Amino acid sequence: MFAEVIVDIKTSQVDKVFDYFALENTKVGHRVMVPFGNRTIEGYVIGLKETTAYPIEKVKKISRILDEEPLILPEMLELSDYMIKNNHLKRVDTLRLFLPSGIRKEKVKPLLKEYVYVLDFEKDEARKKLRANSKKQLEMLDYIEPNNSYLKSDLNKKFGSLAVDKFVEMGFFEVKTERVLRNPQTKQKEDKTVELNDAQKDILEKVKEPATHLIFGVTGSGKTEIYMHSIKRCLDEGKNAIMLVPEIGLTPQVVSLFKARFGSIVAILHSGLSMGERFDEWQRIYSGEARIVVGARSAIFAPLKNIGIIIIDEEHDDSYRSESNPRFYTHDIAKFRAHYNNCPLVLGSATPNIDTYYRAKNGEYRLHTLLKRANNKEMPKVEVVDMRQEMLAGNNNMFSRRLQMDLNDCIKANNQAMLFCNRRGFASYMICKSCGWVAKCDDCDATLVYHKEDDLLKCHFCSRRYKTITNCPKCDSKYIKMGVLGTERVADELKKLFPGVKVLRMDFDTTQNKSSHANILEEFANTKPCILVGTQMIAKGHDFPNVTLVGIVDADMSLHYSDFRSAERTFDLLTQVAGRAGRAEKIGKIVLQTYMPKHYVYRFMANYDYKSFFEREINVREVSKFPPFAYIVRVLFSGENLEDVQVATAHALNEFNLLCEDNKDILYCRAMKSPVSKIQNKYRYQILLRLTNFGFTNLIDKVYNICDKYQKQGVSVFVEINPNNLS
C-alpha cells in the first residue's frame, strides 16, 4: 500500500504529492513523519493507493505516524480540494488552516498536572501517627478533607513538599497525573430566558431548512436569540453548531452569553488565544466534548462533525475576508461546509453586504426581515449636526455644542455614552506649516501617526516607532501642525471637559493584552456615569442598557476613501454604532457630526432606511459595472528590488493586454503603483482588472496562470478577488 503525502514545506516547488510506502495502520488524514532529502519532516496523508508510478527502488517508507487517529477529517480534505480549485491556493496552505499551530511540529504538548486524592481515613487516628512537632503536617491534616482532591503544587506551596510526600508514604494521599485543559477565561453571565415574539418564532421555524438564509434585522431586533434557539434545536437533534462573529473583541461576550445558556459544551476559537489554549480548545472540538464553536473567521475551520447549523453574525463585516495568504472568503467556506453537512447557513446583519442582499432579493438566498426592536422600543433619534455652521458660530472644538450639551445631560442623569472615531492615535499626521514636509515612515509609504500617551510617532503598517519632532527636519521651522484627530485625542479632550467622569478608550492600542477587550467592556458596564471612546471595535454587537447617547465625532472619515464601497462602509458603520444606544428601557439618541450634512448616506442612515440606500447603491453599481454585476481582480506585485517588481508588473500587463484584445468580458485593465507603494521596505505595484460575471468564470484560471509565471524569488504575486481595499 502506498500513501500520498503532502510535506509541510511552504514552497511552491514541493507543493505536490509524494508517494511513500504506508505503514500498516496508515489512514487518510494522518500526520506522519517522512524522510525527505537528507532530513525527516512532517507531512499529511491525503490518499492511499495500491500502486505507484514512481520506480519502487526510489520510494521511501513513512517513518512514523504521529497521532492515533487522523486529525484531518474527510470533510476538510474535500474542503482543501475546493479551496485549491476556487482560491488557487497551495495544498499545504489549506491543510495548515485545519490544524492549530501548536499541533503542527508538536510545538505544544497536553498540559499535565499532579493531583492529590485524599483517601478515606479518620483524622483523629491519623493525628496519633504524626509527631507533635510536625507543624506543617498537622496544619495540612486540619486543612484537607477526606475524599477531596487538591492540586499537588498548591499543597507543596502551602505546606511543603516533604509534608505532602510523607502523607503519600503513610497512605493518606494518592497522587495521579491528569491532563488539565487551558480554558480561555470568560466572564460569567447569568442566562436570561427570553420568550421569542411572533416575528422571531416565524423566522426560527423557517431557518431550519437547509439553505442560505439572510436575517435582515435592525439593531436590537433579537437576532441573537434566534441564533441561540436555532442552536438549541440542533443540539436536541444530536447535531452541532458553529457561530461566527467578526471581531475578537466581541467573542468573549458572545462566549459568556453562550456558556450561560449551554454550559461547558461551548468552545472558543480565535487568534487572540494563546497557543496552548487554542490547542486544547481544538482538541475538545475534535473529540466531540465541545459541540458549539464560537469564534472569529478562523473558527470556520473547526474540526466539528455532524454540523446542524452555521451562523455568521454581522455578515457584512470586512474581517470575514482574509487579506493575507492563504486568501479566502469565510462565506464561501461556510457555504461549502453547510452543503457538505446538508444544514442551514444563516447570515445576519442590520446592514447586509450589498452583494448578499442582492442575492436574497433575487431569490438565491432566503430573506427574513425584522423591522422592529425585540422590545418594541423606537429606534434612537439621529440628529445630524453641520460642523460648518459650528465653525461659523465660533466653535472650533471637535465637539459640537449639541454633542456637548447632550453629553452633559447624559452624565447628570448617571447614564453612559459612547463616542465613535474610526481612527486611533492622537493625530493622523504631522505637517510643517512652513514648507509642507510631512512625517513619513522610512520603510513604508505612509504618514506617521502621533500617539500622545507614548509621545511617539508610529507607523500603522509596520509598527515602527520614531521620536516626536518639535522642529521640521527640512526647514527647522517650529510651526508643526497636527492633522486629523484620533481616539486618543478625543479621550484627552473629554477628560478636560468632564473632569471626574471615567473616560475609557477601546482601540488597537489599548487592546494589546489578551484580556484587554473583556476588561474594558466590563469596566464600562459597571461604571456610571462613563464615556467609552473607540474605533469600529465599539460599533458592533455590544449591548449596554445604560447607554443613552452615541456621538459620532467625524462621520465623513470613511467617505473619503477612493473605493466603490466607501458609501456602503460608511452607512454600515454609522448604523451599527447608532444601534448601541437605547437598547433597553432608556431612550437613546445619536449625534452625528459631519461637514457634508446633505450627503445621501446620512439621509438614509438617519431614518434607518437600508432598503432605500440599497436601491440607490445597486443602481449605481449596475450602471458602472461594479460588484455584484462584475468582479474586481487585483494582482499585487511586491518585492525589495524596485526594478524587479516593475519588470514583473510590465511583463504581466503585456499578457493581460493580449488577453483583452479579443475578449469583451474584460471591462478594465490597468497597472499602477499601489496606493501605499511601499510597506516594510517592499515596493508594491498592482494590476486591476474588472471582469463580467461570465468573464470571471471563464478567465480567472488564465489570470492565475499568468501570475504564476512571475511568482519568483524576490517578487511575490498575489491575486485578490473583490478585495476589501486597494491600498
C-alpha positions, 0 to 999 in steps of 0.5 A: 500500500502506498500513501500520498503525502503532502510535506509541510514545506511552504514552497511552491516547488514541493507543493505536490504529492509524494508517494511513500510506502504506508505503514500498516495502520496508515489512514487518510488524514494522518500526520506522519513523519517522512524522510525527505532529502537528507532530513525527516519532516512532517507531512499529511496523508491525503490518499492511499493507493495500491500502486505507484508510478514512481520506480519502487527502488526510489520510494521511501517508507513513512517513518512514523505516524504521529497521532492515533487517529487522523486529525484531518477529517474527510470533510476538510480534505474535500474542503482543501480540494475546493479551496485549491480549485476556487482560491488557487491556493497551495495544498499545504496552505489549506491543510495548515488552516485545519490544524492549530499551530501548536499541533503542527511540529508538536510545538505544544504538548497536553498540559499535565498536572499532579493531583492529590486524592485524599483517601478515606481515613479518620483524622483523629487516628491519623493525628496519633501517627504524626509527631507533635512537632510536625507543624506543617503536617498537622496544619495540612491534616486540619486543612484537607478533607477526606475524599477531596482532591487538591492540586499537588503544587498548591499543597507543596506551596502551602505546606511543603513538599516533604509534608505532602510526600510523607502523607503519600508514604503513610497512605493518606494521599494518592497522587495521579497525573491528569491532563488539565485543559487551558480554558480561555477565561470568560466572564460569567453571565447569568442566562436570561430566558427570553420568550421569542415574539411572533416575528422571531418564532416565524423566522426560527421555524423557517431557518431550519431548512437547509439553505442560505438564509439572510436575517435582515434585522435592525439593531436590537431586533433579537437576532441573537436569540434566534441564533441561540434557539436555532442552536438549541434545536440542533443540539436536541437533534444530536447535531452541532453548531458553529457561530461566527462573529467578526471581531475578537473583541466581541467573542468573549461576550458572545462566549459568556452569553453562550456558556450561560445558556449551554454550559461547558459544551461551548468552545472558543476559537480565535487568534487572540488565544494563546497557543496552548489554549487554542490547542486544547480548545481544538482538541475538545472540538475534535473529540466531540466534548465541545459541540458549539464553536464560537469564534472569529473567521478562523473558527470556520475551520473547526474540526466539528462533525455532524454540523446542524447549523452555521451562523455568521453574525454581522455578515457584512463585516470586512474581517470575514475576508482574509487579506493575507495568504492563504486568501479566502472568503469565510462565506464561501467556506461556510457555504461549502461546509453547510452543503457538505453537512446538508444544514442551514447557513444563516447570515445576519446583519442590520446592514447586509453586504450589498452583494448578499442582499442582492442575492436574497432579493433575487431569490438565491438566498432566503430573506427574513426581515425584522423591522422592529426592536425585540422590545418594541422600543423606537429606534434612537433619534439621529440628529445630524449636526453641520460642523460648518455652521459650528465653525461659523458660530465660533466653535472650533472644538471637535465637539459640537455644542449639541454633542456637548450639551447632550453629553452633559445631560447624559452624565447628570442623569448617571447614564453612559455614552459612547463616542465613535472615531474610526481612527486611533492615535492622537493625530493622523499626521504631522505637517510643517506649516512652513514648507509642507514636509510631512512625517513619513515612515522610512520603510513604508509609504505612509504618514506617521501617526502621533500617539500622545500617551507614548509621545511617539510617532508610529507607523500603522503598517509596520509598527515602527516607532520614531521620536516626536519632532518639535522642529521640521527636519527640512526647514527647522521651522517650529510651526508643526501642525497636527492633522486629523484627530484620533481616539486618543485625542478625543479621550484627552479632550473629554477628560478636560471637559468632564473632569471626574467622569471615567473616560475609557478608550477601546482601540488597537492600542489599548487592546494589546493584552489578551484580556484587554477587550473583556476588561474594558467592556466590563469596566464600562458596564459597571461604571456610571456615569462613563464615556467609552471612546473607540474605533469600529471595535465599539460599533458592533454587537455590544449591548449596554442598557445604560447607554443613552447617547452615541456621538459620532465625532467625524462621520465623513472619515470613511467617505473619503476613501477612493473605493466603490464601497466607501458609501456602503462602509460608511452607512454600515458603520454609522448604523451599527454604532447608532444601534448601541444606544437605547437598547433597553428601557432608556431612550437613546439618541445619536449625534452625528457630526459631519461637514457634508450634512446633505450627503445621501448616506446620512439621509438614509442612515438617519431614518434607518432606511437600508432598503432605500440606500440599497436601491440607490447603491445597486443602481449605481453599481449596475450602471458602472459595472461594479460588484455584484454585476462584475468582479474586481481582480487585483494582482499585487506585485511586491518585492525589495528590488524596485526594478524587479517588481516593475519588470514583473508588473510590465511583463504581466500587463503585456499578457493581460493586454493580449488577453483583452484584445479579443475578449469583451468580458474584460471591462478594465485593465490597468497597472499602477503603483499601489496606493501605499507603494511601499510597506516594510521596505517592499515596493508594491505595484498592482494590476486591476482588472474588472471582469463580467460575471461570465468573464470571471468564470471563464478567465480567472484560471488564465489570470492565475496562470499568468501570475504564476509565471512571475511568482519568483524569488524576490517578487511575490504575486498575489491575486485578490478577488473583490478585495476589501481595499486597494491600498 
